[in-house]
Amino acid sequence: MRRLAPGYSIIFRRIPLIGHEHGEQRRSADSGQDGQPEAYREIRDAIETSSIRLIPPTERHAEIAADARLRYPLNLGHCFAYALAKDEDRALLTLDRDFRRSDAKVILPRAQ
């Protein structure tokens, strides 16, 4: 797995998955959403042993994200990426051109 350059961050949060009421087996996040626990653990371990910092959202991030949702054409996930970038005064590396309309610093790779 490639490592991110120093100073780059990713938001990553484990969320328990609950099955349907009709007898479907309950699964934890450790089994992965698609039911492939080995692949999930391999990816999780690679992330946890890399230079990627795992940053849970804070109340401040939620406030920044809520404000961004009202001001820019971003979905909620993008708003939290925006919030983290703004809070840490970092640029966003993205292919999504919607971020150009925000006041965030954006690194937009050229299409090939």
N, C-alpha and C positions, 0 to 999 in steps of 0.2 A: 504494500500500500504506500502511495506517495505521501510525503509529509507536507503540511502547509508551511508556508514561509512564516518566520517569526512575526508575531503580532496579529495573526489571523485567528478568528474564533468561530465556533459553531455552537448554536444552541441545540442541546440534545437532552431529552428528558424521557425517563422510563415511565410508561403509563400502563397499569394493569388492564388486561383485556378480559371482558366478561362475556360469556356465551349467552345465547338466547334462552328464554324461559322454558322452551319446549324440549328439555332434556339434552340440549347440546352441552358437550363437556366444557367446563370453564378452563380457560388457559391464562397463565400469567404472561407478562411481557417477555419472560425468558424463553418462551416457546416460539416467539416471533409471530407476526400477524398471519403469515401464510402457513403456519404449522410446520416449519422447517427449523427445528431447534438447533441443529448443528450449524447450519448456515448463519442463523441469527447470532449464536455464541461466537462464531468465528469473526463476524463483522464487529460485534460489540468488543471483543478482545482486541482486535486491530485498532479500533478507535481509542480504547482506553489505554493502550500502550504507545500511542502516537503522541505527537506534540500538540494535538488538538485539545483545547481546554473545553471542558463540559460546563456550561454556564446555565444554571436554571434561571428562568425568568423571575424578576423581582417585581415588587409593587411599582417601583420607579419605571421599569421597562413597560409595565402594563399601562401606566399613565402616558408615557411617550407614544406607545403603540396606539392607544385610543385617540390621542390627538392627531396622529398621522392618518388614522383611518378616516377622520373627518376632513382632512386637508388634501389628501392625495388619492389617486386611483389605485390603491394597493389593497390586496386581500389581507386578512388578519395575520397569516403566517409571514407575509412580507413586512407587515407593520412591526412585528417583533424583531425581525432581522434589522429593520431600520432603527428600531429603538436601541438595540444593542450597539449598532454602529455609532449612533449619536452619543450614547452614554459613554462609550469608550473612545470617542473621537477617532474612529477608524473609517476607512473607505469600504464600501461594499463591492465585492467582486461578483458580478452577475451578468447574465445574458438577457435579463428582463429589462426592456426599455422603459417600462413604467417608472422605474426609479429615477430616470432622467428628469421627471417632472417634480421630484422632491428636492429638498434642500440638502440631502445627504451627499457626501463625497462618493462618487461611483467610479469603479473601474469596469468599463464595458469592453470586453475583448472584441476584436474585429471578426466578423464572420468570414469564413474561408470558402 
